[in-house]
Amino acid sequence: MGAPRRLRLMVLPRALRGSVPLFLLLLLLPAAEPICPEPCDCQQHQHLLCTNRGLRSVPKAAEPQDILTYSLGGNFIANISAFDFHRLAGLQRLDLQYNRIRSLHPKAFERLGRLEELYLGNNLLPALAPGTLSALAKLRILYVNANEIGRLSATSFSGLNSLVKLRLDGNELGSLGDSTFSGLPNLLYLHLESNRIRWLSRGAFTGLAKLRFLDLSGNQQSSLRHPDIFGPLRSLHTLLLASNSLQQLAGGLFQHLPGLAKLSLSGNRLAHLAPDAFTGLGSLKELRLEGNLLSHLPAALLEPLSSLEALDLSRNALTALHPATFGRLGRLRELSLRDNALATLPGELFASSPALYRLELEGNAWSCDCRLRGLKHWLGAWHSQGRLLTVFVQCRLPPALAGKYLDYLQDAQLPPPQDGGPCHDAAAPSPASPSPAAE
C-alpha cells in the first residue's frame, strides 16, 4: 500500500479564524482513498489482489468502489452470494479460479454489466443455472473449465452476445442438445475437450456462424453419422476430434467447412474411411490421422485436399498405398507414414508432390527387393538436389539384407520378390520442378 500520506494543515489568517464553516474546511482535506479489505493488496486503487490468501468467503467492500480487476484465485471460497460484488459495478475482470465454489447465486453477477472477463475454472460447480450470466452483456471471455457441470440448456448462455471465447473443457457434459450455444452469435473459440461426450445432436452448434476454433478431443464419441452436424460452422478454421473412440465418419461430414485449415482425427479407432470423407475441404492445410486402425486408403480419398501441406498417417496398419494416393497433393510439404505395416511402395507415389521436404518412413516392415527400386531412385534424386531431409528405409526382408538401409544398397542387390511376383517401378520417376502453387 505504500507509506501513509501526510496531511498538510492549512493556517488561516487570524481575521478568518472562527468564521469559516466546518464543511468548507472538510472540503480542503485530501479525498479519501478506497479502502483495501484485509488481507488483500490494492494497486493503483483499481486492482484488488486477493490471490492465495486462504480466504473462505469474498471480502466485503465497505462502500462502492471503482475497482476494475478483482483476483480471488487460489482460495477456499465455496459459495458466491447475491451481494459479494454488488458494490463493484465498474468491474471488468473477475478471477475466481482454483477455489471450491459449488454454488453461484443467480443474482451474483447482476450488477456487473461492464464485466469483460470472468474466470470460474477449476472449481466444483455442478451446473450453470439459467439467467446466472444473463446480465453480462459485455462479457468477452468466460472460463468454466474443470468443474463438474453435467448438463447445459439452451438458456445457459443467454444474453452473452459479446462472448468471443468459451472454455468448458474438463466437465462431465456427456451430450450436447439442440441450440446449446445459439445465444453466442459472436463466439470464435469453443473448448469442449475431455467432457465424456458420447452424443451430439444435429443442432448442437446452431448459431455459431462465426466460430473459428472447436476442440472436441478427449471425448467418447464412437461415430459422427449425420453429415449436417457441422453445417452451421461456416467460418471454422480448426476442428480437433482427436482421442475419441470414433469408428465411423459420415460421408461428406466436413462438406460445409470451406475454410477449415486444420483437422485432427488422431488417436481414434477408424479402420475405414469413405471415399468422400474429406469432400469440401479444399482449404485444409493440416490433416492428422495418426494412431488409428487404417489398413488402406481409398485411391481418391485425398483428391479434394489440394491445399494440404502436412499429413500424418503414422501409427496405423497400412499395408499398401495406391500409386495415385497423393496425386493431387501438389502443396504437400510434410508426410509421415512411420510405424505402419508397409513392405513396399510404388516409385511414382510422391512424384506429384514437388514441395515435399520431410518424409518419415521408418518403423515399417520394408522388403528390400526390386519393387523398391523406383522409390530408391526417387529418394536419391531428391536428396541430390537438397530438396528432402534424410529418409530412413531400413530393410526387414530378405534376411540377407535385414537391418541395412535402402539408400546404401545397389540396384543389383535388390532381389526379385519372394512371392515370385514381378518387379515394378524399375525406372525412377524424373524429378519435377516445384510448381508455382507449391512455392
C-alpha positions in Angstrom: 0.0 0.0 0.0 3.0 2.3 0.5 3.7 4.8 3.2 0.7 6.7 4.7 0.1 10.1 3.2 0.9 13.1 5.3 -1.8 15.7 5.7 -0.9 19.3 5.3 -2.6 21.7 7.7 -3.8 25.0 6.3 -3.2 28.0 8.5 -6.0 30.6 8.1 -5.5 34.3 8.6 -6.3 35.5 12.2 -9.2 37.6 10.9 -10.9 34.5 9.4 -10.4 32.1 12.3 -13.7 31.0 13.7 -15.7 32.4 10.7 -15.1 29.6 8.2 -17.9 26.9 8.3 -16.7 23.4 9.2 -17.9 21.9 5.9 -15.7 24.2 3.9 -12.7 23.1 6.0 -13.5 19.5 5.2 -13.5 20.2 1.5 -9.9 21.4 1.8 -8.8 18.0 3.1 -7.4 15.3 0.6 -10.0 12.9 -0.8 -10.2 9.5 1.0 -8.6 6.6 -0.8 -10.6 3.4 -1.4 -10.5 1.0 1.5 -8.5 -2.1 0.7 -10.0 -5.1 2.6 -7.7 -7.3 4.6 -5.8 -9.4 3.7 -5.7 -8.2 0.1 -3.5 -5.8 -1.7 -4.6 -2.9 -3.9 -2.7 -1.5 -6.8 -3.4 2.0 -8.2 -6.7 1.8 -6.3 -8.3 -0.1 -9.3 -6.8 -3.6 -9.0 -7.7 -5.7 -6.0 -5.4 -8.7 -5.4 -6.6 -11.4 -3.0 -5.0 -14.4 -4.6 -3.8 -17.3 -2.4 -4.8 -15.7 0.9 -6.6 -18.6 2.5 -10.0 -16.9 2.1 -13.2 -18.8 2.7 -15.5 -16.0 1.5 -15.3 -12.9 -0.6 -14.1 -9.9 1.3 -16.8 -7.3 1.6 -16.3 -3.8 0.3 -17.4 -1.2 2.8 -18.6 1.2 0.1 -18.9 1.3 -3.6 -15.5 1.3 -5.3 -14.2 1.9 -8.8 -12.3 -1.5 -8.9 -11.5 -2.7 -12.5 -9.9 -6.1 -11.7 -10.6 -8.4 -8.8 -8.3 -11.5 -8.3 -9.6 -14.1 -5.9 -7.9 -17.2 -7.3 -6.4 -20.0 -5.2 -8.6 -19.7 -2.1 -11.1 -21.9 -0.4 -14.3 -20.0 -1.3 -17.3 -22.3 -1.6 -20.2 -20.0 -2.3 -20.8 -16.8 -4.1 -23.8 -14.8 -2.7 -26.0 -12.2 -4.3 -24.1 -9.4 -2.6 -20.5 -10.3 -2.9 -19.9 -8.0 -5.9 -22.9 -5.7 -5.8 -20.7 -2.6 -4.9 -18.3 -3.2 -7.8 -20.4 -2.1 -10.7 -17.4 -1.0 -12.7 -15.6 -4.3 -12.5 -14.1 -5.5 -15.9 -12.1 -8.6 -14.9 -13.0 -11.2 -12.2 -10.9 -14.2 -11.4 -12.4 -16.9 -9.2 -10.3 -19.8 -10.4 -8.9 -22.6 -8.2 -11.4 -22.3 -5.4 -14.0 -24.7 -4.1 -17.1 -23.0 -5.5 -20.1 -25.2 -5.6 -22.8 -22.5 -5.6 -23.4 -19.4 -7.6 -26.4 -17.3 -6.6 -28.5 -16.5 -9.7 -28.0 -12.7 -8.9 -24.3 -12.9 -8.1 -23.3 -11.0 -11.2 -26.5 -9.0 -11.6 -24.7 -5.6 -11.3 -21.6 -6.4 -13.3 -22.8 -5.1 -16.6 -19.3 -3.9 -17.5 -17.5 -7.2 -16.9 -15.4 -8.4 -19.9 -13.6 -11.4 -18.4 -14.9 -14.0 -16.0 -12.7 -16.9 -14.8 -14.5 -19.7 -12.9 -12.3 -22.6 -13.9 -11.1 -25.4 -11.5 -14.0 -25.2 -9.1 -16.8 -27.7 -8.2 -19.7 -26.2 -10.0 -22.3 -28.8 -10.8 -24.4 -26.6 -13.2 -24.9 -23.1 -14.5 -28.4 -22.0 -13.5 -30.4 -20.2 -16.3 -30.0 -16.5 -16.0 -26.9 -16.5 -13.8 -24.8 -14.9 -16.6 -27.5 -13.0 -18.5 -26.6 -9.6 -17.1 -23.1 -9.8 -18.6 -23.8 -8.2 -21.9 -20.1 -7.1 -22.4 -18.5 -10.4 -21.4 -15.9 -11.5 -23.9 -14.1 -14.3 -22.2 -15.6 -17.0 -20.0 -13.7 -19.9 -18.4 -15.9 -22.6 -16.7 -13.4 -25.4 -17.4 -12.5 -28.2 -14.9 -15.8 -28.1 -13.0 -18.4 -30.8 -12.6 -21.1 -29.4 -15.0 -23.2 -32.3 -16.2 -25.7 -30.6 -18.4 -26.2 -27.4 -20.4 -29.5 -25.9 -21.6 -30.4 -23.5 -24.4 -30.6 -20.7 -21.8 -27.3 -21.4 -20.0 -25.5 -18.6 -22.0 -28.4 -16.3 -22.9 -27.5 -12.7 -23.0 -23.8 -13.2 -23.8 -23.9 -11.6 -27.2 -20.3 -10.3 -26.9 -18.7 -13.6 -25.9 -15.7 -14.5 -28.0 -14.0 -17.3 -26.1 -15.7 -20.1 -24.0 -13.9 -22.8 -22.1 -16.0 -25.7 -21.0 -13.3 -28.4 -21.1 -12.9 -30.8 -18.3 -16.5 -31.1 -17.2 -19.0 -34.0 -17.4 -21.4 -32.9 -20.1 -22.0 -36.4 -21.7 -24.1 -34.9 -24.5 -25.0 -31.7 -26.3 -28.6 -30.9 -27.2 -30.0 -28.6 -29.8 -29.2 -24.9 -29.7 -26.9 -25.1 -26.7 -24.9 -22.2 -28.0 -27.4 -20.4 -30.0 -27.2 -17.3 -27.8 -23.5 -16.8 -28.7 -23.5 -15.2 -32.1 -20.0 -13.8 -31.9 -18.2 -16.8 -30.4 -14.8 -17.5 -32.0 -13.2 -20.1 -29.7 -15.0 -23.1 -28.1 -13.3 -25.7 -25.9 -15.3 -28.8 -25.2 -12.5 -31.4 -24.8 -12.4 -34.0 -22.0 -16.2 -33.9 -21.3 -17.1 -37.6 -21.7 -19.4 -36.6 -24.6 -20.9 -39.6 -26.3 -23.6 -37.9 -28.3 -24.1 -34.7 -30.3 -27.5 -33.6 -31.5 -27.8 -32.4 -35.1 -28.4 -28.9 -34.0 -25.8 -28.7 -31.2 -23.8 -26.0 -33.0 -26.7 -23.9 -34.3 -26.0 -20.2 -34.2 -22.2 -20.4 -34.3 -21.7 -19.0 -37.7 -18.5 -17.0 -36.7 -16.8 -19.9 -34.8 -13.2 -20.4 -35.8 -11.9 -22.9 -33.3 -13.6 -26.1 -31.9 -12.0 -28.6 -29.7 -13.9 -31.9 -29.1 -10.9 -34.0 -28.4 -10.7 -36.5 -25.5 -14.4 -37.4 -25.5 -16.2 -40.7 -26.0 -17.9 -40.4 -29.4 -17.9 -43.6 -31.4 -19.4 -42.2 -34.6 -20.4 -39.0 -36.3 -23.1 -40.2 -38.7 -25.1 -37.1 -39.5 -23.5 -35.1 -42.4 -25.0 -31.8 -41.3 -23.8 -31.7 -37.7 -21.0 -29.2 -38.5 -23.2 -27.4 -41.1 -23.6 -24.1 -39.1 -19.8 -23.7 -38.7 -19.1 -22.0 -42.0 -16.2 -19.9 -40.6 -14.4 -22.8 -38.8 -10.6 -22.8 -39.2 -9.6 -25.6 -36.7 -11.5 -28.7 -35.7 -10.0 -31.1 -33.2 -11.6 -34.6 -32.8 -8.5 -36.5 -31.5 -8.6 -39.2 -28.8 -12.3 -40.1 -29.1 -13.5 -43.6 -29.9 -14.5 -42.8 -33.4 -15.1 -45.8 -35.6 -17.3 -44.2 -38.3 -17.5 -40.9 -40.1 -20.4 -40.0 -42.3 -19.5 -39.3 -46.0 -19.4 -35.6 -46.6 -19.2 -34.9 -42.9 -17.0 -31.8 -43.5 -18.5 -30.6 -46.7 -19.9 -27.4 -45.1 -16.5 -26.3 -43.8 -14.9 -24.5 -46.8 -12.4 -22.5 -44.7 -11.2 -25.4 -42.5 -7.4 -25.3 -42.3 -6.6 -27.9 -39.6 -8.4 -31.2 -38.9 -7.2 -33.7 -36.3 -8.7 -37.2 -36.1 -5.7 -38.8 -34.4 -6.0 -41.4 -31.7 -9.3 -42.9 -32.7 -10.4 -46.3 -33.9 -11.0 -45.6 -37.6 -10.4 -48.7 -39.7 -12.2 -47.4 -42.9 -12.8 -44.0 -44.4 -15.5 -43.4 -47.1 -14.1 -42.1 -50.4 -16.0 -38.8 -49.9 -14.9 -38.4 -46.2 -13.0 -35.2 -47.0 -15.2 -33.7 -49.7 -15.3 -29.9 -49.5 -12.0 -29.4 -47.7 -10.2 -27.5 -50.4 -8.6 -25.1 -47.9 -7.3 -27.8 -45.5 -3.6 -27.4 -44.7 -3.0 -29.9 -42.0 -4.6 -33.4 -41.6 -3.8 -35.6 -38.6 -4.9 -39.3 -38.9 -2.1 -40.9 -36.8 -2.9 -43.6 -34.2 -5.9 -45.2 -36.0 -6.5 -48.7 -37.5 -6.4 -47.8 -41.1 -5.1 -50.7 -43.3 -5.8 -49.0 -46.7 -6.9 -45.7 -48.1 -9.4 -45.2 -51.0 -7.5 -44.1 -54.0 -9.5 -40.8 -54.3 -9.7 -40.1 -50.6 -7.3 -37.2 -50.6 -8.2 -35.7 -54.0 -10.2 -32.8 -52.5 -7.3 -31.6 -50.4 -5.5 -29.5 -53.0 -4.1 -27.1 -50.3 -2.8 -29.8 -48.0 0.7 -29.1 -46.6 1.1 -31.6 -43.7 -0.3 -35.1 -43.5 0.3 -37.5 -40.6 -0.7 -41.2 -41.2 1.7 -42.7 -38.7 0.8 -45.5 -36.2 -1.8 -47.1 -38.4 -1.9 -50.5 -40.1 -1.3 -49.5 -43.7 -0.1 -52.4 -45.8 -0.1 -50.8 -49.2 -0.9 -47.5 -51.0 -2.3 -46.9 -54.4 0.1 -45.1 -56.8 -2.4 -42.2 -57.1 -3.0 -41.7 -53.4 -1.1 -38.4 -53.2 -1.5 -37.5 -56.9 -3.4 -34.2 -56.2 -1.3 -33.0 -53.3 0.9 -30.5 -55.1 1.5 -28.4 -52.0 2.4 -31.3 -49.6 5.5 -30.5 -47.6 5.4 -32.9 -44.7 4.2 -36.6 -44.7 4.6 -39.2 -42.0 4.0 -42.9 -42.8 6.1 -44.2 -40.0 5.1 -47.2 -37.8 2.8 -48.9 -40.3 2.9 -52.3 -41.9 4.2 -51.2 -45.3 6.6 -53.6 -47.2 6.8 -51.7 -50.5 5.7 -48.5 -52.2 5.3 -47.5 -55.8 8.2 -45.5 -57.1 5.9 -42.7 -58.5 3.9 -42.3 -55.3 5.5 -39.0 -54.4 6.2 -37.7 -57.9 3.2 -35.3 -57.8 4.4 -33.6 -54.6 7.3 -31.4 -55.7 7.2 -29.4 -52.4 7.8 -32.4 -50.2 10.8 -32.0 -47.9 10.0 -34.1 -44.8 9.1 -37.7 -45.3 9.0 -40.3 -42.5 9.1 -43.9 -43.5 10.8 -45.6 -40.5 9.1 -48.3 -38.5 7.7 -50.3 -41.4 8.3 -53.9 -42.5 10.3 -53.0 -45.6 11.0 -55.8 -48.1 14.1 -54.6 -49.9 13.5 -56.3 -53.3 13.4 -54.9 -56.8 9.9 -53.4 -56.2 11.7 -50.7 -54.2 14.0 -49.6 -57.0 11.7 -46.8 -58.1 11.5 -45.4 -54.5 15.2 -45.7 -54.1 15.9 -43.8 -57.3 13.4 -41.1 -56.3 14.9 -40.6 -52.9 18.4 -40.4 -54.4 17.3 -37.8 -56.9 15.5 -35.6 -54.3 18.5 -35.9 -51.9 21.0 -35.0 -54.5 19.1 -31.7 -55.1 18.9 -30.9 -51.4 15.1 -31.0 -51.6 14.5 -33.7 -49.0 15.6 -34.3 -45.4 17.1 -37.7 -44.7 14.7 -40.6 -45.1 15.3 -43.9 -43.3 14.1 -47.1 -45.0 15.6 -50.0 -43.1 15.2 -53.4 -44.6 13.5 -56.2 -42.7 13.4 -58.7 -45.6 15.1 -60.6 -47.2 17.1 -62.0 -44.2 20.3 -61.3 -46.0 19.6 -57.5 -46.1 17.9 -57.2 -42.7 19.0 -54.1 -40.9 20.5 -52.5 -43.9 19.3 -49.1 -45.3 17.9 -48.9 -48.8 19.9 -45.8 -49.8 23.2 -47.8 -49.2 22.2 -50.7 -51.5 23.0 -51.1 -55.2 20.2 -51.9 -57.6 21.8 -55.3 -58.2 21.5 -56.2 -54.5 17.7 -55.9 -54.7 16.4 -59.4 -55.5 13.1 -60.4 -57.1 10.1 -60.6 -54.7 10.0 -63.7 -52.5 6.4 -64.3 -53.7 7.6 -64.6 -57.2 5.7 -61.5 -58.4 7.0 -59.1 -61.0 9.3 -56.1 -60.3 7.5 -52.8 -60.7 8.9 -49.3 -60.9 12.3 -50.3 -62.1 12.7 -46.8 -63.6 12.8 -43.8 -61.3 10.3 -41.0 -62.0 12.0 -37.9 -63.1 12.2 -35.2 -60.5 9.6 -32.5 -61.1 10.2 -28.8 -60.5 8.2 -27.2 -57.8 5.1 -25.6 -59.3 4.1 -22.0 -58.6 1.3 -23.3 -56.3 3.8 -25.2 -54.2 6.2 -22.4 -53.7 
